[in-house]
Amino acid sequence: QEQGISPSEVTYICTLKACANTNSRDRGHKIHVDIVKKGYENDAFIGSALVHMYAKCGFLEKAQDVFDNLTCRDVVSWNGLITAYVQHGHVQDALHTFSSMLSDHNVQPNVVTFTVILNACVSEDALVDCMIIHDYIMEAGCEYNVMIGNALINSYGKCESFFEARMVFQ
């Protein structure tokens, strides 16, 4: 920028990822301001990178705000927000976001979605949620995916539902 060269979308995505990896929220916020000035705030890839950066830096409210203002939400942006909530222990927010994703008929959950949301089901209280998610997995035809199978076994085990865990294993 000092040499008069404007950053591209790819440059913004890479710098936001660097901010996320180094927990540089203030620098990421400055980049966000620049993104808005340049008119890139509606780019799906940049939006997902912003959600990821704010989430990784622990600013879930800002991540949600950016997500809410995205005009085009794809599976990556949905997964980013769900992952953020799970990683920061906001289980109900993660489940609510997953439910909202299912209501968005333009986006279908993928292996990452199911694997991440199952990580939210880690207590006896979450058994019903785990079973509901398992039903969605079967509807999506993903029940034979190894990563999802492992996540299901892990979740059922943490919910102390060893019968269901054994059934998935078989």
TORBAMAR-892240 format. One line per 10 residues: their letters; for each residue x, y, z of N, C-alpha, C, O, CB. Coordinates in steps of 0.02 Angstrom, whole numbers, plus 50000, padded with zeros to 5 digits. Last residue first. Glycine has a CB too. Layout:
! TORBAMAR-892240
a> X/Y/Z/X/Y/Z/X/Y/Z/X/Y/Z/X/Y/Z | ... $
//
This chain:
! TORBAMAR-892240
qfvmraeffs> 48998/47466/50731/48986/47405/50693/48966/47423/50623/48953/47379/50582/48932/47361/50726 | 48999/47597/50777/49063/47563/50765/49054/47502/50721/49096/47487/50679/49095/47543/50831 | 48865/47622/50798/48900/47660/50745/48964/47624/50727/48982/47619/50668/48915/47733/50769 | 48845/47534/50905/48807/47525/50843/48840/47562/50785/48844/47535/50730/48734/47549/50852 | 48926/47591/51004/48942/47524/50978/48907/47511/50912/48935/47480/50867/48923/47470/51029 | 48855/47709/51026/48925/47713/51003/48945/47646/50972/48977/47645/50919/48972/47730/51063 | 48735/47658/51075/48735/47693/51012/48806/47698/50983/48816/47691/50922/48705/47762/51020 | 48787/47603/51197/48751/47561/51148/48753/47593/51079/48770/47560/51029/48677/47549/51171 | 48836/47710/51268/48884/47663/51239/48851/47616/51189/48884/47590/51144/48917/47623/51294 | 48818/47853/51306/48771/47811/51271/48812/47760/51231/48820/47765/51170/48724/47853/51224 $
eckgysnila> 48886/47958/51366/48878/47895/51402/48823/47851/51372/48786/47817/51408/48863/47909/51474 | 48925/48060/51291/48856/48064/51316/48838/48003/51357/48781/47996/51381/48807/48073/51257 | 49046/48012/51252/49046/48066/51301/48977/48079/51329/48970/48105/51385/49072/48130/51269 | 48998/47916/51158/49036/47895/51217/49036/47949/51271/49026/47933/51330/49108/47879/51197 | 48940/47999/51063/48897/47952/51100/48933/47928/51163/48902/47921/51216/48878/47892/51055 | 49059/48064/51021/49004/48101/51052/48958/48055/51092/48940/48071/51149/48963/48138/50999 | 49136/47957/50969/49162/48000/51022/49105/48036/51059/49104/48037/51120/49211/48051/50993 | 49051/47912/50868/49071/47866/50922/49095/47907/50982/49077/47892/51039/49126/47817/50898 | 49046/48030/50788/48985/48002/50819/49002/47956/50877/48972/47962/50931/48944/47963/50766 | 49180/48041/50749/49149/48094/50789/49085/48070/50823/49072/48088/50881/49134/48155/50744 $
ngimvnyecg> 49192/47923/50673/49233/47933/50733/49204/47986/50779/49203/47978/50840/49305/47952/50714 | 49099/47954/50571/49090/47895/50614/49130/47901/50679/49104/47887/50733/49112/47832/50577 | 49160/48064/50514/49095/48073/50547/49082/48014/50594/49058/48023/50649/49038/48079/50495 | 49275/48002/50462/49281/48058/50510/49216/48068/50549/49217/48079/50609/49299/48122/50473 | 49218/47903/50375/49258/47884/50433/49264/47940/50485/49258/47927/50545/49328/47864/50410 | 49053/47895/50319/49114/47934/50318/49154/47920/50382/49126/47923/50437/49099/48011/50311 | 48930/47838/50325/48987/47793/50317/49054/47830/50311/49105/47799/50299/48977/47751/50255 | 48835/47938/50334/48845/47896/50393/48905/47849/50387/48929/47823/50437/48784/47855/50406 | 48792/48029/50240/48862/48034/50263/48879/47985/50319/48933/47990/50348/48876/48104/50286 | 48667/48058/50191/48704/48002/50162/48777/48001/50183/48819/47974/50146/48699/48005/50088 $
aemiydhiim> 48585/48148/50248/48634/48175/50201/48675/48120/50168/48713/48133/50122/48681/48224/50236 | 48517/48067/50338/48480/48098/50282/48527/48123/50228/48511/48120/50168/48437/48156/50308 | 48623/48042/50426/48596/47987/50386/48556/48014/50327/48560/47986/50272/48552/47942/50429 | 48637/48169/50480/48694/48137/50446/48670/48081/50401/48692/48074/50344/48745/48109/50497 | 48515/48186/50542/48533/48229/50485/48591/48199/50445/48592/48204/50384/48552/48299/50510 | 48531/48086/50643/48477/48080/50593/48492/48123/50532/48483/48100/50475/48409/48101/50623 | 48635/48145/50716/48645/48080/50683/48592/48069/50629/48608/48044/50574/48643/48023/50734 | 48568/48254/50768/48620/48266/50719/48635/48202/50681/48646/48203/50620/48685/48292/50753 | 48486/48183/50857/48456/48223/50803/48507/48237/50748/48491/48231/50689/48429/48290/50832 | 48583/48128/50941/48539/48083/50902/48506/48121/50844/48499/48093/50789/48485/48052/50948 $
cdvladesvc> 48635/48244/50998/48679/48199/50960/48637/48153/50915/48655/48141/50857/48722/48157/51008 | 48524/48293/51066/48553/48332/51010/48596/48287/50967/48594/48292/50905/48595/48390/51037 | 48511/48191/51161/48457/48202/51113/48483/48241/51053/48467/48225/50996/48398/48239/51147 | 48634/48207/51233/48619/48145/51197/48564/48155/51144/48571/48131/51088/48597/48091/51245 | 48673/48310/51314/48675/48322/51241/48655/48260/51200/48659/48262/51139/48743/48344/51221 | 48680/48270/51443/48626/48317/51425/48621/48326/51350/48569/48349/51325/48638/48384/51459 | 48798/48199/51449/48735/48162/51448/48677/48206/51426/48629/48182/51395/48721/48132/51517 | 48908/48284/51333/48884/48268/51400/48818/48230/51394/48787/48229/51341/48874/48332/51444 | 48945/48333/51209/48996/48301/51250/48973/48287/51322/49015/48280/51367/49058/48343/51251 | 48923/48398/51069/48884/48349/51106/48930/48307/51150/48952/48253/51130/48843/48303/51057 $
anlivtftvv> 49009/48470/50995/48970/48507/51045/48931/48459/51090/48908/48479/51143/48922/48556/51010 | 49058/48385/50902/49103/48402/50957/49067/48444/51011/49093/48452/51066/49164/48440/50931 | 48960/48389/50806/48961/48332/50852/49007/48344/50911/48996/48317/50965/48981/48268/50815 | 49000/48500/50736/48941/48506/50779/48936/48446/50827/48910/48453/50882/48877/48511/50736 | 49114/48449/50667/49120/48503/50716/49061/48505/50763/49069/48510/50823/49127/48570/50680 | 49059/48349/50584/49113/48333/50631/49118/48385/50686/49126/48369/50744/49179/48325/50594 | 48966/48422/50508/48943/48369/50553/48996/48351/50605/48980/48340/50663/48925/48307/50512 | 49052/48513/50441/48996/48536/50481/48977/48483/50533/48972/48497/50592/48935/48553/50437 | 49138/48426/50371/49165/48471/50422/49109/48494/50469/49117/48494/50530/49199/48532/50389 | 49048/48365/50282/49083/48325/50331/49111/48369/50388/49106/48350/50446/49141/48286/50297 $
npqvnhdslm> 48914/48489/50271/48962/48441/50242/48996/48403/50299/48976/48408/50357/49014/48478/50197 | 48748/48553/50246/48804/48536/50289/48850/48486/50254/48828/48447/50212/48779/48506/50356 | 48706/48662/50112/48700/48596/50142/48759/48583/50187/48816/48599/50168/48694/48541/50087 | 48616/48807/50070/48678/48778/50095/48664/48711/50127/48616/48703/50165/48712/48826/50146 | 48495/48856/50037/48547/48865/49987/48612/48831/50007/48658/48826/49966/48560/48939/49976 | 48407/48849/50140/48401/48797/50089/48453/48804/50034/48457/48762/49989/48332/48800/50058 | 48429/48864/50301/48452/48899/50241/48455/48847/50184/48502/48807/50181/48523/48933/50252 | 48404/48777/50402/48347/48815/50376/48364/48853/50312/48320/48872/50274/48322/48863/50428 | 48529/48734/50436/48484/48686/50406/48423/48720/50375/48394/48695/50327/48461/48634/50457 | 48575/48850/50498/48606/48829/50435/48559/48780/50399/48552/48784/50338/48675/48795/50448 $
ssfthladqv> 48501/48847/50615/48489/48901/50566/48517/48882/50498/48487/48896/50446/48519/48967/50590 | 48562/48737/50675/48491/48734/50659/48473/48787/50606/48435/48774/50560/48449/48744/50722 | 48690/48791/50694/48681/48732/50652/48608/48726/50630/48595/48712/50571/48703/48668/50690 | 48657/48892/50784/48684/48911/50719/48677/48852/50670/48661/48862/50611/48758/48932/50725 | 48616/48814/50893/48569/48860/50862/48592/48880/50792/48552/48883/50745/48561/48924/50906 | 48736/48749/50922/48677/48709/50901/48625/48753/50867/48594/48733/50818/48646/48673/50961 | 48814/48860/50959/48835/48817/50904/48775/48777/50877/48765/48772/50816/48891/48769/50926 | 48743/48906/51069/48750/48950/51010/48770/48909/50949/48746/48921/50893/48802/49005/51023 | 48760/48797/51154/48693/48814/51131/48695/48860/51069/48654/48853/51024/48654/48849/51188 | 48903/48800/51173/48869/48743/51142/48800/48762/51114/48784/48745/51058/48861/48687/51193 $
hghqvyatil> 49029/48878/51182/48961/48905/51176/48917/48854/51139/48898/48864/51081/48961/48975/51140 | 49165/48848/51186/49120/48819/51236/49049/48846/51236/49013/48837/51285/49148/48830/51302 | 49246/48886/51085/49244/48931/51143/49192/48909/51195/49177/48945/51242/49228/49001/51121 | 49225/48789/50989/49292/48796/51018/49293/48840/51081/49335/48831/51124/49339/48825/50967 | 49089/48814/50956/49109/48751/50988/49176/48759/51023/49184/48739/51081/49113/48694/50935 | 49097/48942/50897/49056/48931/50956/49077/48867/50993/49081/48867/51054/48982/48928/50937 | 49184/48914/50789/49201/48964/50839/49162/48952/50903/49190/48953/50958/49188/49035/50813 | 49109/48822/50715/49173/48802/50745/49192/48850/50800/49215/48829/50853/49228/48800/50692 | 49005/48905/50671/48990/48847/50714/49053/48826/50751/49052/48813/50811/48962/48788/50672 | 49078/48994/50590/49042/49018/50649/49026/48961/50698/49033/48969/50758/48977/49053/50627 $
gnwsvvdrct> 49131/48907/50493/49174/48950/50533/49141/48974/50596/49171/48975/50650/49196/49010/50491 | 49018/48851/50435/49062/48809/50474/49108/48850/50518/49123/48831/50575/49104/48764/50427 | 48968/48966/50368/48928/48934/50420/48973/48892/50465/48969/48895/50527/48873/48889/50389 | 49075/48987/50279/49059/49038/50329/49017/49009/50385/49028/49025/50444/49022/49097/50296 | 49069/48865/50206/49130/48885/50241/49115/48937/50295/49140/48932/50351/49182/48912/50192 | 48945/48864/50145/48958/48815/50197/49020/48833/50237/49024/48817/50297/48966/48745/50166 | 48904/49040/50129/48916/48974/50103/48933/48926/50161/48934/48947/50219/48974/48975/50051 | 48806/49180/50108/48834/49134/50158/48843/49066/50126/48796/49038/50098/48788/49130/50221 | 48805/49335/50053/48811/49267/50025/48845/49223/50077/48906/49229/50088/48850/49267/49958 | 48803/49445/50130/48748/49437/50083/48748/49368/50052/48696/49344/50029/48753/49490/50028 $
lndfvdqake> 48836/49460/50301/48857/49431/50238/48797/49424/50192/48744/49400/50213/48891/49361/50249 | 48794/49502/50424/48793/49551/50371/48818/49524/50304/48819/49561/50254/48836/49609/50390 | 48814/49394/50507/48745/49417/50497/48740/49466/50438/48688/49470/50406/48719/49451/50560 | 48955/49391/50509/48916/49337/50478/48846/49360/50460/48821/49347/50405/48914/49275/50524 | 48981/49505/50585/49006/49500/50516/48965/49448/50478/48944/49460/50422/49081/49482/50514 | 48919/49461/50705/48897/49523/50671/48918/49522/50598/48878/49537/50553/48926/49585/50707 | 48994/49350/50740/48923/49342/50725/48897/49402/50686/48858/49394/50639/48883/49333/50790 | 49117/49414/50763/49112/49362/50711/49040/49352/50691/49025/49347/50631/49143/49295/50737 | 49079/49494/50870/49099/49527/50808/49096/49476/50750/49075/49494/50695/49170/49557/50814 | 49056/49392/50964/49003/49439/50947/49017/49474/50881/48972/49483/50840/48995/49492/51003 $
lfgckaymhv> 49180/49330/50974/49125/49294/50944/49068/49340/50924/49035/49329/50873/49099/49242/50991 | 49329/49350/50981/49277/49401/50977/49216/49373/50940/49203/49390/50882/49304/49466/50942 | 49438/49266/50978/49394/49264/51036/49339/49316/51037/49307/49326/51088/49433/49270/51096 | 49514/49251/50868/49538/49300/50917/49492/49305/50978/49506/49344/51023/49546/49368/50884 | 49433/49167/50796/49496/49140/50821/49527/49186/50874/49561/49163/50920/49547/49130/50763 | 49331/49258/50762/49317/49200/50804/49381/49174/50836/49383/49160/50896/49283/49145/50763 | 49396/49348/50677/49367/49372/50740/49354/49314/50788/49365/49321/50848/49301/49409/50726 | 49437/49256/50576/49486/49297/50612/49457/49320/50679/49489/49313/50731/49507/49358/50569 | 49315/49201/50528/49367/49158/50557/49416/49199/50600/49433/49178/50656/49406/49122/50501 | 49253/49316/50478/49221/49277/50531/49273/49235/50567/49275/49234/50628/49164/49232/50501 $
lasgifadne> 49349/49349/50379/49335/49395/50435/49303/49359/50493/49322/49368/50551/49290/49453/50411 | 49337/49239/50294/49402/49252/50326/49393/49300/50386/49427/49292/50437/49452/49282/50275 | 49206/49256/50251/49223/49196/50290/49289/49206/50327/49296/49185/50384/49228/49135/50245 | 49224/49377/50181/49178/49373/50238/49193/49314/50282/49194/49320/50343/49106/49369/50214 | 49309/49335/50080/49334/49383/50128/49289/49382/50190/49315/49386/50246/49336/49455/50097 | 49220/49249/50014/49283/49223/50040/49312/49270/50093/49336/49248/50145/49333/49214/49983 | 49112/49333/49977/49100/49275/50020/49165/49250/50052/49165/49231/50110/49068/49219/49980 | 49108/49507/49983/49142/49449/49953/49137/49390/50002/49156/49395/50060/49217/49466/49937 | 49061/49618/50046/49011/49568/50025/49043/49507/49990/49007/49461/49970/48961/49599/49979 | 49168/49702/50070/49136/49670/50127/49085/49617/50108/49068/49575/50149/49103/49722/50169 $
ygkkvidvhi> 49239/49776/49979/49246/49703/49975/49207/49666/50029/49212/49605/50034/49319/49684/49979 | 49254/49914/49975/49193/49884/49949/49194/49808/49943/49155/49780/49905/49177/49913/49884 | 49355/49983/50033/49367/49961/49964/49305/49927/49934/49304/49912/49874/49426/49913/49962 | 49303/50002/50161/49318/50061/50119/49325/50041/50046/49304/50079/50001/49381/50096/50142 | 49303/49869/50204/49240/49904/50196/49249/49965/50150/49208/49977/50106/49211/49926/50264 | 49441/49847/50211/49400/49805/50167/49334/49840/50153/49310/49841/50096/49388/49736/50199 | 49478/49937/50311/49502/49948/50242/49460/49908/50192/49446/49932/50137/49577/49927/50237 | 49416/49874/50420/49396/49942/50401/49417/49957/50329/49378/49986/50291/49428/49994/50449 | 49492/49755/50419/49420/49752/50408/49394/49821/50386/49354/49826/50339/49383/49729/50472 | 49615/49804/50456/49608/49776/50389/49534/49773/50370/49516/49786/50313/49640/49705/50385 $
khgrdrsntn> 49583/49838/50586/49605/49890/50540/49598/49867/50467/49578/49904/50423/49677/49911/50554 | 49557/49710/50637/49503/49759/50635/49521/49816/50586/49477/49839/50549/49489/49788/50705 | 49685/49654/50630/49630/49626/50590/49572/49674/50583/49541/49679/50530/49606/49561/50621 | 49748/49731/50726/49770/49737/50656/49716/49709/50610/49703/49738/50557/49837/49698/50646 | 49674/49685/50837/49675/49756/50820/49696/49766/50747/49666/49806/50711/49722/49794/50867 | 49698/49544/50839/49631/49570/50827/49632/49643/50805/49596/49662/50760/49589/49563/50890 | 49801/49437/50818/49809/49510/50808/49743/49542/50790/49732/49564/50734/49861/49524/50752 | 49836/49302/50832/49790/49334/50879/49796/49410/50878/49797/49443/50930/49803/49308/50951 | 49900/49240/50732/49942/49275/50781/49902/49313/50833/49929/49350/50874/49988/49325/50744 | 49799/49187/50655/49850/49142/50681/49895/49174/50733/49924/49140/50775/49893/49117/50625 $
acakltciyt> 49727/49303/50619/49695/49250/50659/49748/49206/50692/49742/49189/50751/49648/49207/50615 | 49822/49368/50540/49797/49400/50602/49765/49349/50648/49775/49351/50709/49747/49455/50585 | 49831/49276/50436/49890/49289/50477/49869/49322/50543/49897/49305/50596/49940/49334/50440 | 49703/49290/50384/49724/49225/50411/49784/49233/50457/49788/49202/50510/49740/49175/50354 | 49712/49421/50340/49664/49404/50393/49681/49337/50425/49675/49329/50486/49592/49402/50365 | 49806/49404/50239/49824/49445/50297/49775/49432/50355/49795/49434/50413/49825/49519/50279 | 49734/49322/50149/49797/49298/50179/49815/49338/50241/49837/49309/50291/49854/49303/50128 | 49627/49407/50116/49614/49341/50146/49677/49316/50181/49673/49292/50238/49591/49290/50093 | 49694/49516/50056/49654/49525/50117/49643/49458/50153/49650/49454/50214/49587/49557/50100 | 49751/49451/49945/49794/49483/49995/49756/49492/50061/49782/49477/50114/49819/49551/49969 $
vespsigqeq> 49635/49415/49876/49679/49362/49902/49725/49390/49956/49737/49358/50007/49721/49331/49845 | 49587/49540/49838/49547/49498/49883/49590/49445/49916/49584/49431/49975/49488/49466/49844 | 49731/49650/49843/49679/49612/49809/49639/49573/49861/49655/49574/49920/49709/49563/49755 | 49783/49815/49888/49778/49743/49902/49721/49711/49863/49669/49743/49851/49768/49732/49978 | 49858/49930/49774/49799/49911/49813/49799/49836/49826/49813/49797/49781/49734/49932/49777 | 50006/50016/49784/49975/49955/49757/49918/49936/49803/49927/49927/49863/50026/49897/49750 | 50082/50118/49834/50025/50135/49792/49990/50075/49760/49949/50083/49715/50047/50180/49739 | 50175/50084/49924/50199/50094/49856/50142/50107/49807/50152/50107/49746/50239/50033/49833 | 50101/50061/50036/50146/50118/50037/50172/50134/49967/50190/50191/49953/50204/50105/50084 | 50041/49941/50000/50000/50000/50000/50044/50063/50000/50026/50113/49968/49953/50000/50060 $
//
